[in-house]
Amino acid sequence: MFAARTVLLLTLLLTFSLHHITAHTLPRECCDRYARKTVQHVKSFYKTPQGCHLSAVVLVAASGDKVCANPKKPWVKRAIEKLQRKK
């Protein structure tokens, strides 16, 4: 009985520790597609983590909406440059 409890306890600990390690290595926010329209009144932006399959910039609109955008598009580059000049 003691051996069964020990094995069960070790299995649970291993499961939770693996889940904890995996949670820190996976990206928290990735985009699966880009927005098709331009975003007006962008108040901030950030890049998605490198582990994401799609490289994107998340634009945060004045309304608080978050939009995934293609960082290679000219309108996205202009929005980022405009925000960086304000700083």
MOTABEL-V572807 format. One line per field, one symbol per residue. ss: DSSP state (H for helix, E for strand, L for the rest). psi: psi as a letter, one per 20 degrees, with the letter a starting at -180 (. if undefined). burial: 1 if it has 9 or more other C-alpha atoms within 8 Angstrom, else 0. Layout:
ss->???
psi->???
burial->???
This chain:
ss->LHHHHHHHHHHHHHHHHHHHHHHHHLLLLLLLLLLLLLLLLEEEEEELLLLLLLLLEEEEELLLLEEEELLLLHHHHHHHHHHHHHL
psi->ghhgggggghggggghhhggghhiiqqhoqqirqqhqqpqlphrrqqqqhiqhoprpoporhiiqpppqoiiphhggggggghhhh.
burial->000000000000000000000000001001100110000001101001100100111111100000111110000110110010000
